[in-house]
Amino acid sequence: MTNVQFVFNVKDKSTLLHSLLLHNLHKKKTSLVFCGDQSEIAALSENLWSNSGINFFPHTVNKPCKNEVIVLSNKRIDWMDDTLINFSNSMIDGFNRYLKLIELVTDNEKTKEKGRERYKFYKDCGYKVDSIDAKNLIVNLL
């Protein structure tokens, strides 16, 4: 069963995402970052490509490339199965094929409300859901 983790009170999703991706790379895990739309993908992709130093993250966008460990997508990608990181505010079809789902919820009221709906959905479906306050987050614990 998918391990569902909610990280709430996130101030900056991009910064947290960098930490999560780096953590997964060290553990040799693949990451699918689900974005809400093409504009969100474009902004995040630019951020990941332009980051300098050790936090530069090569990735693909909406392309099923089995050798890539980081993929940004707003579509379902069926060949990955390690970690799904929800960068959007939407439910993701097929989330249950992944070993881990990480939901990022900012401190914005609209985002929190959508996050509560997803949280309730997972709980109602019988998933054990871990909640982690971003203020207390140590990425190694994820």
N, C-alpha and C positions, 0 to 999 in steps of 0.2 A: 504494500500500500504506500502511496506517496506520502512523504514527510512534508507537511505543510507548515511553513514558518511565516508569521507576519512580523515585519519590522515596522513599528509605528513611530510617530513623531520624528520622521525623517526631515531634516532641514534641507539637505542637498542630495537629491537622488543620484546625481552623476558621481559625486565624491564617494558615496557609499558603494555605488556600482563598481567603481575602480577597485575598491578594497575587496569586494566579493569576487570579482574576476581574477584578481591577483591570487587570492586564496585558492580558487578552483584550479588555476594554472599550476600552482605548487602541488596540489593534490592530483594533478593529471586528470581532471574532470572537465567534461565539455559543458559549455554554458550557452543556452538559448535565451537571449534577452528579447522579450516580447514587448513591442512598442505599439502605441495606439494607432498611428498613421504614418504616412510617408514623411511628413515634415518632422515628426519626432525622431524617426529613424535617421533622417539626414543630419539633424543637429547632433544627435548622439554619435553617429558615425564620424562626423567631423571632429568631435571632441576626442574620441578614442584614437583616431589617426594622428591628430595633431599634438597629442600629449607627448611631452619629451621625456627623455631618460628611461628609467626602468619601468615606468607606468605607461608605455606605449603599447597599445593592444591591437595587433593585427586581427582582422575579422572579415567576414563576408556579410552581405545584405541579401536576404531572401534567396539565397542560392544553396541548394543542397550539395555541399562539398564535404565528403566524408573525412577529409584530412584537416578540416578547420575545427578549432576547438571553441571559437567564439563566433556566434551567428546572431545578427540583429534581424528581427523579422516582425511583420504584422500579419503573417500567415502561419498556418500550421506546418511544422517541419517534423516529419514522422521518423526520421532515422536517428535523431538524437534522443538520449534518454537519461542523461545524468541530472543536470540542474536547469530548471526553468525559472527565470527571474522575470517577474511581471513589473515592467517599467510603466505600464499603462494603468488605467483605472477600470479596466474591463475584465470580465470573466474570460478565461481562455479555454476554448474547446480542446479536449485531448490532454489536459493538464495531468490526468491520472496515469499517463504512460511514463511520466518522469519519476525518477527516484526522489527528487526534492523539488518543491515549489517554494520560491521565496517571493512573498508579496511585499512590495515597498509602498508604505502609506505615509504621505507627508502630513504635516500638522495643519494643512488647509482644511476647513470644515467640509467643503464639498467632497474633497478626496477622502476624508475620514468617513463620511457617510457611505460612499461607494465601497470603501474598505470593510465597513461593518456588514454591508450586504453580502460581500464575498465570504467574510468570516462566518457569518450565519449559515450560508450555503454549505461550506465545508463541514461545519459542525453537524448540521442536519443530515448530511450524507454519511456521517460516522467517522470522519477523519479526525485524528488527534491533531489539534492545531496548537503550535507553540507561539506565544506572543513575546516579542522582544522589544523593549523600549530602546530606540536608537541612542538615547542619551547614555545608556548603560552598555552599549554594544561593544563586544569584543569579537571581531570577525572570526577569530579562530574557533569560537564556540558554535558557529553556524554549521 
